[in-house]
């Protein structure tokens, strides 16, 4: 379902040592956002845990995904995703040589700063429903019954 509508923007700056994913979840709860998403982000991380899609199909305990822990400083090149009912975020990170790695965010710790622009679609609500074909909760977009503009 595709809907066009008003957009509200929020800017959030996170400092050193803050875990980005949980800070975003808390922000969404505090603001009562119903259809939030990350528009852009710049900053750096000192540690990251990422899931790579079906990178290792036989790895036990990871649901067929490889989980990688990155314990060095990276620049955030891109961070995108939805923030409802938990988060669904993907990130691209550049190391000191400019090599880029990316994946599904499981954990991110801010090194110096994370400047995040969050959007809220004012005519929609987001939820998730488990989809058997993928084994993951998938986004459901609904029209908002009461609209605050």
Secondary structure as GFF3:
##gff-version 3
##sequence-region A 1 149
A	DSSP	beta_strand	7	15	.	.	.	ID=ss1
A	DSSP	alpha_helix	20	31	.	.	.	ID=ss2
A	DSSP	beta_strand	36	52	.	.	.	ID=ss3
A	DSSP	beta_strand	66	70	.	.	.	ID=ss4
A	DSSP	beta_strand	74	82	.	.	.	ID=ss5
A	DSSP	beta_strand	88	94	.	.	.	ID=ss6
A	DSSP	beta_strand	100	121	.	.	.	ID=ss7
A	DSSP	beta_strand	124	131	.	.	.	ID=ss8
A	DSSP	beta_strand	136	143	.	.	.	ID=ss9
###
